């Protein structure tokens, strides 16, 4: 059985993963981070940002692994 993807607002993502909105936006603005590739804008390009929970969590795990070495 497939489960539906859960989407978070920026505030919810920041609270769930313990970092500030300014940190989120700094990561989003950095094209090397890869964050732009996983967030969804509704409507596209200029809309509100929704963060897919599972993809964001995987992205953070990968980022932490890279920073450790």
C-alpha positions in Angstrom: 0.0 0.0 0.0 1.4 3.4 -1.0 1.3 6.2 1.5 0.6 9.8 0.4 3.5 12.3 0.5 3.3 14.7 3.4 4.1 18.3 2.6 5.3 20.9 5.1 5.3 24.7 5.1 8.6 26.3 5.6 7.7 27.1 9.2 6.8 23.5 9.9 9.9 22.1 8.2 12.1 24.5 10.2 10.4 23.5 13.5 10.5 19.8 12.7 14.2 19.8 11.8 15.3 22.5 14.3 16.7 25.3 12.2 15.7 28.9 11.4 13.9 30.3 8.4 17.0 32.3 7.5 19.0 29.1 7.4 16.3 27.5 5.2 16.3 30.4 2.8 20.1 30.5 2.7 20.2 26.8 1.7 17.4 27.4 -0.8 19.4 30.3 -2.4 22.5 28.2 -2.7 22.3 26.4 -6.1 24.9 23.9 -4.9 22.7 22.7 -2.0 20.2 20.9 -4.2 17.3 22.1 -2.0 15.7 24.0 -5.0 15.3 20.6 -6.7 13.1 19.1 -4.0 10.8 21.9 -2.9 7.6 22.5 -4.7 6.2 26.0 -5.5 2.4 26.3 -5.9 1.8 27.9 -8.4 5.1 27.1 -10.1 8.1 29.5 -10.1 6.5 32.3 -7.9 4.2 30.5 -5.6 4.2 29.3 -2.0 6.9 26.8 -1.1 5.9 23.3 0.1 8.5 20.9 1.4 8.0 17.2 0.8 8.8 15.7 4.2 10.4 12.4 3.1 12.5 14.0 0.4 13.6 16.8 2.7 14.6 14.4 5.4 16.6 12.3 2.9 18.2 15.5 1.6 19.2 16.5 5.2 20.7 13.0 5.9 22.7 13.2 2.7 24.0 16.7 3.5 25.0 15.6 7.0 26.9 12.6 5.7 28.8 14.8 3.3 29.7 17.3 6.0 31.1 14.5 8.2 33.5 13.4 5.6 
